[in-house]
Amino acid sequence: MEITKNENQGSAHTFFIPVMGIGFTIDTPLKIARYGVSSVISLVDDTFIEQMRKYHTELIGEPFEEIGRKEEDYRAKRITAYLNLVDRLVKKQVEELQASPFEPGSEITRYYELLPQSELKAKYRQMIETEGLAEKERLQSDLRLAAVPGTIDVNIMTKVDRMNYRKGEALGPEYSDARSALRGYANSTLSSSIVLSAGLNPQLYTYIAHFEDFFPNTKGRLKKQIVLKVSDYRSAEVQAKFLAKRGLWVSEYRIESGLNCGGHAFAAKGHLMGPILEEFRKKKDELVEQTYDYYLKALPDKYQPNLTEPHDVRLTVAGGIGTADEHQFLLKYYDVDKAGWGTPFLLVPEVTNVDDEHLQKLADATDDDVYLSSGSPLKVPFWSLRTSASEETRRKFILEGKPGSVCPKGHGKIFDTEFTQVPECLSARNYIMQKVQSLKGKKDLSKEQREWLKEDVLAKLCICHDLSGGATVKLGIDTSATPCICCGPGIVNFSRISSLEEMVGHIYGRLSLLTNSDRPHMFIKEMSLNIEFLRNEIEKYKLELTTNGTKYFQEFKENLLSSIDYYRKTAEEFMDTKRTRFLDDLKAQREAIEQLFTSFPLEKISKAAG
């Protein structure tokens, strides 16, 4: 078995770390990429990114030259400069790791000890057991070349695309937040992927075609690849075809649970992970063929000679995975390439950025502490740690009669012009004060409606600033910051601050870090979260605070019941010794749905709507 160096060869790890907030994974590649683990950097906050570039530049003893806000295209330039720095430092780390000796405690030994069982791990074990010096050295030489790093990927939330102004005048569309971030990544030296989340942004997607790195090189390879984060097959199909018609290839479909995740949660009318993955498994080849036809027709002529067949397409998944059994099942049953582990890594200080105070709060978190809030100004449900400094500050400001944020960065100034001509952030103090006051004057609202709307307005958090707080406090950049913690509900199953070795060992089944022995299966948890979300939507309907009606609730219910039928049919194949508990939990979920619609039947909803 000969292992040779390949620029497109990934490491043997079967997990990756998805983007978490703004600051939790901002420099994670500097901590673990050299060990073959891929992770994702958020490109939302260029001010924070510039602070991180200053921190790491000075940490290695190099002079720092600031890119100021008055400089032309400063946002894109800041992002490019930081990504280039991370790329350069990781390459240096990899060179040092590959050159280190195969001995206990060395970097290259750590690399191979972290790996799961695989051909590469077997070759490492073979090298250790080999007694002949010449053969051992030959094996070590192969292993050095095979110690490839994880990728340094980046994320753009496509809908966070604020138009920017200078001296009161709107700048061109290419200077919007998302397009500037894209340009910053495109101009960097990285060979990795851009993860596009939150849905199709036609202007942003079209703009990608301006950059050569997204097209095949002379070897037919893509230096920069596109990853679509989606919560259903239809969304993937629509977005992939849109991109293919512009000569752009989607290299990975990243399926994420709509609700059983961290950060923003995108409920998908009861569409659940199992059936969604089943559809991808069955239709992936068809999707590749369809998009390849569009791609070939749209690919600029100068790149055509470089292409002989479709580029590789990966399928990955994330959201609520908590055990090695679940991890392995997703890989084997659904033919998934890698699975994402996010929230548990918040308890691994050598991997993510969480200050000491919030590390302990995460370790102590209960179900009551982690809740799906309306705290995001993006009008999307948002998982939040109730005991975080950001939440405590929000409640403090309300008591003091000055709710909301002074909006120090303004990335959420996108949607609302109710009180101003230039869009405001829904978390801004000016907006919240005016909105609460306006509710008092609305005579057509009942007391219950007014109270619900007021609570929704006051719930907003300054997430584009506070989501970097865990890093700025931990690294001493801004010790007065009030961190917002956007962990997923699965954090309650982990109560130990852990090492990288321990968490990776947990993922691969070498040990268990679970501290909640009664934890339900990830599919059951996702279903229960959807039922609870549906219950809340019905309560909003009763208060006439939603436009959702019969069709919405009927579709939601049918999707949930269909998922239960799907899980019952497939349980025999994958639940093994835990099958009985799983089937009992499915029965309980069905009963919960029936009870919900018994107390508020669809016929009543239909009559109320009429």
C-alpha positions in Angstrom: 0.0 0.0 0.0 1.8 3.1 -1.3 0.7 6.5 -0.1 1.7 9.5 -2.2 1.1 13.2 -1.7 -2.0 14.5 -3.4 -3.1 18.1 -3.1 -6.8 17.1 -3.2 -6.4 14.2 -0.7 -8.3 14.8 2.5 -7.3 13.4 5.9 -8.7 10.2 7.3 -10.8 11.9 9.8 -14.6 11.4 9.4 -15.7 14.5 11.3 -15.4 18.2 10.8 -16.1 21.2 13.0 -18.8 23.5 11.5 -18.9 27.2 11.9 -20.0 28.2 15.4 -21.1 31.8 16.1 -18.6 34.4 15.0 -15.8 33.9 17.4 -15.9 30.3 18.6 -14.1 28.9 15.6 -12.4 32.1 14.3 -8.9 30.6 14.8 -9.7 26.9 15.2 -7.6 26.0 12.1 -4.5 27.3 13.9 -5.2 24.9 16.7 -6.2 21.7 14.9 -5.9 21.9 11.1 -2.4 20.4 11.3 -3.9 17.3 12.8 -6.1 16.7 9.8 -9.3 18.2 11.2 -11.3 20.6 9.0 -13.1 23.6 10.5 -15.0 26.7 9.4 -14.3 30.4 10.0 -17.1 32.9 10.0 -16.6 36.0 7.8 -19.4 38.2 9.3 -17.3 40.6 11.4 -14.3 42.2 9.7 -13.6 44.4 12.8 -13.2 41.3 14.9 -11.2 39.5 12.2 -8.8 42.5 12.1 -8.4 42.2 15.9 -7.6 38.5 15.5 -5.1 39.2 12.8 -3.4 41.7 15.2 -3.4 39.2 18.0 -1.9 36.4 16.1 0.6 38.6 14.2 2.0 40.0 17.5 1.9 36.5 19.0 4.4 35.3 16.5 6.5 38.4 16.9 5.8 40.0 13.5 4.9 43.7 13.0 1.2 44.4 12.5 0.0 46.9 9.9 -3.6 47.9 10.4 -6.1 48.0 7.6 -8.2 51.0 8.6 -11.8 51.7 7.8 -10.9 54.6 5.6 -9.0 52.4 3.2 -10.7 51.5 0.0 -12.4 48.0 0.2 -11.1 47.6 3.7 -13.6 44.8 4.6 -12.4 42.5 1.8 -8.7 43.4 2.4 -9.0 42.6 6.2 -10.5 39.2 5.4 -7.9 38.4 2.8 -5.1 39.4 5.1 -6.3 37.3 8.0 -7.0 34.2 5.9 -3.6 34.5 4.3 -2.0 34.7 7.8 -3.9 31.6 8.9 -3.0 29.7 5.7 0.7 30.6 6.1 0.9 29.6 9.8 -0.9 26.3 9.2 1.4 25.4 6.3 4.4 26.1 8.6 2.8 24.0 11.4 2.3 21.1 8.9 5.9 21.3 7.8 7.1 21.1 11.4 4.7 18.3 12.1 5.9 16.2 9.1 9.5 16.8 10.1 9.0 15.8 13.8 10.2 12.4 15.0 7.9 9.4 15.5 8.2 9.3 19.3 5.8 9.6 22.2 4.4 13.1 22.5 5.6 14.4 19.1 3.3 16.3 16.8 3.3 13.6 14.1 2.6 10.9 16.7 -0.3 12.9 17.9 -1.6 13.3 14.4 -1.7 9.5 13.9 -3.0 8.6 17.4 -6.0 10.9 16.8 -7.0 9.2 13.6 -9.9 6.6 13.5 -9.5 3.1 12.4 -8.5 3.3 8.7 -6.0 2.1 6.1 -3.8 5.0 7.1 -4.0 4.2 10.8 -3.3 0.6 10.1 -0.1 1.6 8.2 0.9 3.7 11.2 0.4 0.6 13.5 2.4 -1.4 11.0 5.3 1.1 11.2 5.3 0.9 15.0 5.5 -2.9 15.0 8.1 -3.1 12.2 11.6 -4.0 13.6 13.7 -3.6 10.4 15.2 -0.2 10.3 15.1 0.3 6.5 11.4 -0.8 6.3 10.5 1.4 9.3 12.1 4.4 7.6 10.3 3.7 4.4 7.0 3.5 6.1 7.7 6.7 8.1 8.6 8.5 4.9 5.2 7.5 3.4 3.4 8.5 6.6 5.0 12.0 6.6 3.6 12.7 3.2 0.2 11.3 4.2 -0.1 13.6 7.2 -2.2 16.2 5.4 -4.0 19.0 7.2 -7.7 19.6 7.5 -9.1 22.4 5.3 -9.5 26.0 6.4 -13.0 26.6 5.3 -15.1 29.8 5.6 -18.8 30.6 6.0 -21.0 33.4 4.7 -24.6 33.7 5.8 -26.0 34.7 2.5 -28.8 36.9 3.9 -26.5 38.9 6.0 -25.7 41.2 3.1 -26.0 44.8 4.4 -25.4 47.6 1.9 -22.7 49.9 3.0 -22.6 53.7 3.0 -19.9 56.3 3.0 -20.7 59.9 4.0 -24.4 59.1 3.7 -24.0 57.8 0.1 -24.6 54.1 -0.7 -21.6 52.3 -2.1 -21.8 50.0 -5.1 -23.4 46.6 -4.7 -20.0 44.9 -4.8 -19.3 46.5 -1.4 -22.2 44.8 0.4 -21.2 42.7 3.4 -21.6 39.3 1.8 -20.0 40.2 -1.5 -17.1 42.0 0.2 -16.6 38.8 2.4 -16.7 36.6 -0.7 -14.1 38.8 -2.4 -11.9 38.7 0.7 -11.9 34.9 0.5 -11.6 34.7 -3.2 -8.4 36.8 -3.2 -6.8 34.7 -0.4 -4.2 32.0 -0.9 -6.5 29.4 0.6 -7.3 26.2 -1.2 -10.5 25.2 0.6 -14.3 25.7 0.6 -16.7 28.5 1.1 -19.8 27.3 3.0 -23.0 29.2 1.9 -25.8 29.1 4.4 -29.3 30.6 4.9 -30.5 30.2 1.4 -30.1 31.5 -2.1 -28.8 35.0 -2.6 -28.9 35.6 -6.4 -26.6 38.6 -6.5 -24.0 36.9 -4.3 -24.1 33.6 -6.2 -23.8 35.4 -9.5 -20.8 37.4 -8.2 -18.9 34.2 -7.4 -18.3 33.7 -11.2 -16.0 36.8 -11.1 -13.2 34.8 -9.5 -11.0 32.4 -11.3 -10.2 30.2 -8.3 -13.8 28.8 -8.5 -13.1 27.4 -11.9 -11.1 24.3 -12.8 -7.3 24.7 -13.2 -5.2 23.0 -15.8 -5.5 19.7 -13.9 -9.3 20.0 -13.7 -9.3 20.8 -10.0 -11.0 23.5 -8.1 -8.7 25.6 -5.8 -11.8 27.0 -4.1 -14.9 24.9 -3.7 -18.5 25.7 -3.0 -20.4 24.0 -0.2 -24.2 24.5 0.2 -25.6 24.1 3.7 -29.2 23.0 3.3 -32.0 21.5 5.3 -33.8 19.7 2.4 -33.2 18.2 -1.0 -35.3 20.7 -2.9 -33.3 23.7 -1.7 -30.1 21.9 -2.7 -31.5 21.2 -6.2 -32.6 24.8 -6.8 -29.4 26.4 -5.5 -27.1 23.9 -7.3 -28.8 24.5 -10.7 -28.7 28.3 -10.2 -24.9 28.1 -9.7 -24.3 25.5 -12.4 -26.1 27.8 -14.9 -23.3 30.3 -14.1 -20.5 27.8 -14.6 -20.1 27.1 -10.9 -19.9 23.7 -9.3 -21.2 22.6 -5.9 -18.6 20.3 -4.4 -20.5 19.5 -1.2 -24.1 19.3 0.1 -24.0 19.8 3.9 -27.3 18.7 5.4 -28.0 20.3 8.8 -30.9 19.7 11.1 -33.2 22.6 11.0 -33.7 22.7 14.8 -31.3 20.3 16.4 -28.3 22.5 15.9 -26.6 25.5 17.5 -27.0 29.2 16.5 -29.7 30.0 14.1 -32.4 27.4 13.6 -34.4 27.1 10.4 -37.5 25.0 11.0 -38.5 23.2 7.8 -42.2 22.4 8.3 -41.4 19.1 10.0 -38.9 17.8 7.4 -36.5 15.7 9.5 -32.9 14.6 9.0 -33.5 10.8 8.4 -35.9 11.2 5.5 -33.9 14.1 4.0 -30.7 12.0 4.0 -32.6 9.1 2.5 -33.7 11.4 -0.4 -30.1 12.6 -0.9 -28.8 9.1 -0.9 -31.3 8.0 -3.5 -31.0 11.1 -5.7 -27.4 12.3 -5.3 -26.3 10.7 -8.6 -29.3 12.2 -10.4 -28.5 15.6 -8.9 -24.9 15.4 -10.1 -25.9 14.4 -13.6 -28.5 17.2 -13.9 -26.2 19.9 -12.6 -23.3 18.7 -14.7 -25.3 19.2 -17.9 -26.0 22.8 -16.9 -22.4 23.3 -15.7 -20.9 22.1 -19.0 -23.1 24.5 -21.0 -22.3 27.5 -18.8 -18.6 26.8 -18.1 -16.5 29.5 -19.9 -14.7 28.1 -23.0 -11.2 28.7 -21.6 -11.8 26.1 -18.8 -13.5 23.5 -20.9 -10.3 21.7 -21.9 -9.4 21.1 -18.3 -12.6 19.1 -17.6 -13.0 15.4 -18.5 -15.7 14.4 -16.0 -17.8 15.9 -13.1 -15.9 17.1 -10.1 -16.2 15.0 -6.9 -19.3 15.7 -4.8 -19.4 15.1 -1.1 -22.3 14.6 1.2 -21.9 15.7 4.8 -24.3 16.1 7.8 -24.4 18.0 11.1 -26.8 18.7 13.9 -27.3 17.0 17.2 -24.9 14.1 16.7 -23.9 12.9 20.2 -22.5 9.4 20.1 -20.1 7.3 18.2 -22.9 4.9 17.2 -24.9 7.8 15.6 -21.8 9.1 13.9 -21.0 5.7 12.4 -24.6 5.1 11.4 -24.8 8.3 9.4 -21.5 7.5 7.6 -22.5 3.9 6.7 -26.3 3.9 6.2 -26.6 7.2 4.3 -23.2 7.0 2.6 -22.1 10.3 4.2 -18.5 11.4 3.8 -18.1 13.3 7.1 -20.3 14.3 10.0 -20.1 17.7 11.8 -19.6 18.0 15.5 -20.1 21.5 16.9 -21.6 22.1 20.3 -19.6 19.5 22.2 -16.4 21.2 21.1 -17.4 24.3 23.0 -16.2 22.4 26.1 -12.8 21.8 24.5 -10.7 24.9 25.2 -7.8 23.9 23.0 -10.2 23.9 20.0 -12.7 26.7 20.4 -12.9 30.1 22.1 -15.0 30.2 25.2 -13.8 32.2 28.3 -13.4 30.4 31.6 -16.7 31.8 33.1 -18.8 30.6 30.2 -17.0 27.3 30.0 -18.3 26.5 33.5 -21.7 27.8 32.6 -21.8 25.4 29.6 -20.6 22.5 31.8 -23.4 23.3 34.2 -26.1 23.9 31.6 -29.5 22.3 32.1 -32.5 22.0 29.7 -33.9 25.1 31.2 -30.7 27.1 30.5 -30.7 26.4 26.7 -33.7 27.7 24.8 -34.8 28.6 21.3 -35.2 32.4 21.5 -36.3 35.2 19.3 -33.0 36.9 20.1 -31.6 37.2 16.6 -32.3 40.4 14.7 -32.4 38.3 11.5 -36.0 37.2 12.5 -34.9 33.6 12.7 -35.1 31.4 15.9 -31.8 31.4 17.7 -30.5 29.0 20.3 -29.1 30.8 23.3 -27.6 30.1 26.7 -29.9 31.9 29.2 -27.1 32.3 31.7 -24.7 34.0 29.2 -23.4 37.5 29.9 -25.2 38.7 26.7 -28.6 37.5 28.0 -27.9 38.9 31.5 -27.0 42.3 30.0 -30.1 42.3 27.9 -32.3 41.8 31.0 -30.3 44.4 32.9 -30.8 47.0 30.3 -34.6 46.3 30.2 -34.8 46.8 34.0 -32.8 50.1 33.7 -35.3 51.3 31.0 -32.8 51.4 28.2 -33.3 48.1 26.3 -31.3 47.1 23.2 -27.8 47.7 22.0 -25.9 50.8 20.9 -25.2 48.7 17.7 -21.4 49.0 17.7 -20.9 47.2 14.4 -24.2 47.3 12.5 -24.0 44.1 10.5 -27.7 43.5 11.3 -28.8 46.8 9.7 -30.5 45.0 6.9 -34.3 44.7 7.1 -36.1 47.4 8.9 -36.9 50.9 7.8 -40.0 51.4 9.9 -38.6 54.4 11.8 -35.7 55.4 9.6 -34.8 55.7 5.9 -31.5 53.8 6.3 -32.2 50.2 7.6 -31.8 49.6 11.3 -30.9 46.5 13.3 -33.8 45.1 15.3 -31.5 44.8 18.3 -30.6 48.5 18.2 -31.7 50.6 21.2 -33.2 53.3 19.0 -35.3 50.8 17.1 -36.4 48.9 20.2 -37.4 52.0 22.2 -39.5 53.3 19.2 -41.1 49.9 18.6 -42.1 49.4 22.2 -43.6 52.9 22.3 -45.5 52.3 19.0 -47.1 49.1 20.4 -48.7 51.1 23.2 -50.6 53.2 20.6 -52.0 50.3 18.7 -55.7 50.1 19.9 -56.4 47.0 17.7 -54.2 44.8 19.8 -55.4 42.7 22.7 -53.5 42.7 26.0 -52.1 39.3 25.2 -51.0 40.3 21.7 -49.4 43.4 22.9 -47.5 41.6 25.6 -46.3 38.9 23.2 -45.1 41.4 20.6 -43.4 43.5 23.3 -41.5 40.4 24.6 -40.4 39.5 21.1 -39.0 43.0 20.5 -37.2 43.0 23.9 -35.7 39.6 23.3 -33.3 40.8 20.7 -29.6 40.3 21.3 -26.6 42.1 19.8 -25.3 38.9 18.3 -23.0 40.4 15.7 -20.9 41.8 18.5 -21.5 39.5 21.4 -20.9 36.3 19.4 -17.2 37.2 19.3 -17.1 37.9 23.1 -16.0 34.4 24.0 -12.8 35.0 22.0 -12.2 38.6 22.9 -12.5 37.9 26.6 -10.5 34.7 26.5 -7.6 36.3 24.5 -7.6 39.6 26.4 -8.7 41.6 23.4 -11.8 43.0 25.1 -12.2 41.9 28.7 -15.3 43.9 29.1 -17.2 42.1 26.3 -20.5 40.3 27.1 -20.3 36.9 25.3 -23.3 35.4 23.7 -23.3 31.6 23.7 -25.3 29.9 20.9 -24.8 26.3 21.9 -27.3 23.7 20.6 -29.6 21.8 23.0 -27.2 18.8 23.0 -24.8 20.7 25.3 -26.8 19.4 28.3 -25.5 15.9 27.6 -21.8 16.9 28.1 -20.7 18.3 31.4 -17.0 17.9 31.3 -14.3 20.3 30.1 -12.3 18.0 27.8 -9.1 17.7 25.8 -8.9 17.3 22.0 -7.9 13.6 22.5 -10.9 13.0 24.8 -13.5 14.5 22.4 -12.0 12.8 19.3 -11.9 9.6 21.3 -15.6 10.1 22.1 -16.5 10.6 18.4 -14.7 7.4 17.4 -16.0 5.3 20.3 -12.7 4.9 22.2 -14.4 6.4 25.3 -17.6 8.2 26.3 -18.0 11.7 27.5 -21.8 11.6 27.9 -23.0 12.6 31.3 -26.7 12.2 30.5 -27.4 8.5 30.4 -31.1 9.1 29.5 -30.2 11.1 26.3 -32.6 10.3 23.5 -31.4 9.3 20.0 -30.6 12.3 17.8 -33.6 11.6 15.5 -36.0 11.5 18.5 -34.6 14.7 19.9 -35.0 16.5 16.5 -38.6 15.3 16.3 -39.4 16.5 19.8 -37.9 19.9 19.0 -40.1 20.1 15.9 -43.2 19.2 17.9 -42.4 21.8 20.5 -41.8 24.4 17.7 -45.2 23.5 16.1 -46.9 23.9 19.5 -45.5 27.4 19.8 -46.7 28.2 16.2 -50.2 27.1 17.1 -50.1 29.4 20.2 -49.1 32.3 18.0 -51.9 31.4 15.6 -54.4 31.5 18.5 -53.2 35.0 19.2 -53.5 35.9 15.5 -49.8 36.7 15.4 -48.9 34.5 12.4 -50.1 34.2 8.8 -49.7 30.4 9.0 -53.0 28.5 8.6 -54.5 25.2 7.7 -52.1 24.3 4.9 -49.0 25.1 7.0 -50.2 23.1 10.0 -51.4 20.2 7.9 -48.1 19.9 6.0 -46.1 20.1 9.3 -48.2 17.4 10.8 -48.0 15.1 7.8 -44.3 15.5 7.5 -43.8 14.5 11.2 -46.1 11.5 10.9 -44.4 10.5 7.6 -41.0 10.7 9.4 -42.3 8.4 12.2 -43.4 5.8 9.6 -40.0 6.1 7.9 -38.1 5.6 11.2 -40.3 2.6 12.2 -39.5 0.9 8.8 -35.8 1.4 9.1 -35.4 0.8 12.8 -34.8 -2.9 12.2 -31.8 -2.1 10.1 -29.9 0.3 12.4 -31.1 0.5 16.0 -29.7 -2.9 17.1 -29.8 -3.2 21.0 -31.4 0.3 21.3 -34.2 -0.6 19.0 -36.8 -1.1 21.7 -36.2 2.3 23.3 -36.2 4.0 19.9 -39.5 2.4 18.9 -41.1 3.3 22.3 -39.9 6.9 21.9 -41.4 7.0 18.4 -44.7 5.9 19.8 -44.5 8.7 22.4 -43.8 11.2 19.7 -46.8 10.1 17.7 -49.0 10.4 20.8 -47.7 13.9 21.4 -48.7 14.9 17.9 -52.1 13.4 18.2 -52.7 15.1 21.5 -51.6 18.5 20.1 -54.1 18.3 17.3 -56.8 16.9 19.5 -56.6 20.0 21.6 -56.6 22.2 18.5 -57.9 20.2 15.5 -57.2 21.2 12.0 -60.9 21.6 11.3 -61.1 24.3 13.9 -58.1 26.1 12.4 -59.8 26.0 9.0 -63.0 27.4 10.4 -61.1 30.1 12.3 -59.3 31.1 9.1 -62.5 31.2 7.2 
